[in-house]
Amino acid sequence: MECYVDVSGDVRLWVEQSGRREGSPLLLVMGANSSGVAWPDELVARLGEHHRVVRYDHRDTGRSTWAFDQQPYAVADLARDAVAVLDGLGIDRAHVVGMSMGGTLAQLLLLDHPDRLLSATILATAVLEGAGPDGAPAPFGDIDPRLLALWERLADPRSREEEIAFRVEHWRLLNGDEVPFDADEFHRLEEHVVDHTGRHDNPAAHARADQSGLDRGAELASVAVPTLVVEAPADPINPPPSAARIADAIPGADLVTIPGMGHALGSPVVVPLAEAILEHTRRVDVTDGSADATGR
């Protein structure tokens, strides 16, 4: 089921719900410049066997409002958008799964809206700056220079096929070298994203968004929401010990490694990732008694 949620002013977000309507809600928060349909359908379906799964398009992605040049915003505003999605659907509390920038947003939700979270799962990201006794290094430290070169060209004009080929190459580098990369799989994914969006250009709005307000890592020591941190050992952006730093910063957080996982969710990692998330959320649901559709 698809709908739109009005955030503020002229901003609308595309939202999709699937899975078990009576299951506890689970909100998927994607990474920078990525539509919600970039979450693999197989992962969404597996999570939907237990949960009411919600995924959505960030501003300036997919079918949501594209207006960064007219209405610039901060990365922190995207965390508030996630809350607006829950509000729009009448969901009191949800499990939140955040990948990459979505993992940054999940950390902000843990700090600012813990009452709206049943649990958090954080993957392929870095801890907010300022965590740990000496403060953690800034996110995005040593990055493959090939990725840096691609990022300089994110917003370059390209034809549809050129853009899809560019994105597939981006995924190839993000995938890392430990599990096979299926170029055809990611070509199909990006064709789906472009068809869903209705356009193929990429304004790279999230890369231009205000980064202020993210140096709150020290506050993670106060988090009491059950949290799972997923380590992606082949992640070329946030390699180990990035995940361990997040787990160390959040009291009681669990840390699990998905062998071979990089910064892409290809077929080889979907099943173990889904199993890790579901083991975490089921345990929380049993403890919390949150099995109804609203998470009350």
C-alpha positions, 0 to 999 in steps of 0.5 A: 500500500502506497501513500504520501505523508506531508512533512511541512510546507510543500514537502511530501514523502512517498511511503509504502507499507507491506508485510503483516498488518498486525505485526509490530511496525518496522521503519526502513531508513535508507542512505544518502541520495537513495530512494526507499525502493533501493532496499532489496525486495527480498529483504523487505519481504522477509522482514514482512513475514513478521513486521508491518514494514514501512519504507519511504523516499527521502526528500530529493529521492524517488517520488518525494519532493525534490526542492533542495535548491529552493528549500535547503535543509540539514541532514538532521531534518531528515531524521525529523522526516522519519518521525513525520512518516510515523505520525502520518501513519498513526504509528506510536512506536516502531523498530527502526533500521538505518543504513549508511546515512540512515544509520546516522539518522537512527542515532539521532532518533535514539537521542531525540525520539527514544519514545518512538522507537521499539528498537534500532538496528544500525548498519554500514555507518559511523558513530556520531562524532564525539563518542567515546572517552577521547571522541570518535574520528569524524565519519568517513575517514579513509575511503577508497580513492575510486569512490571519492573520484565517483562522488565528485561526478555524482551530479554530472548530467548523463543519459538514462543508461549512462546514469544507470551504468554509473550507479552500478559501478558505484555499487560495485565499489561499495560492495567490497571484495569479499562477496560476489558482485552481480552487476545484472542484479544491481542494474535491475535494481537501478532500472527499478529505482529510475522507473519508480522515480520517473527521472534519472538525474541525481542532484546529490542533495544530501551531500550538499545538506547542512552537516551541523548538529551531528557531533552528539556522540557523547549523548549516546551513553544515555540511550536505553533503547535496545540497539543492534549494530551490524558490522560490515567487514568489507565496507569501503566507507565504514570498515571495522572498527566503525561498528564496534565504536557505535556498539561501545558508545550505546549501553547494552548494544549488541554487535553482529557481523555479517560475513563478507558484507560491504556497503551494498545489500546484494543477494549474498548478504540479504538472508543473514542480514534479515535473520540478524534483524529479525532475531533482534526485533523478535526478542524486543517484541517478546520482552516489550509485548509490542505485537500489534499494528501500532506498536502500542 
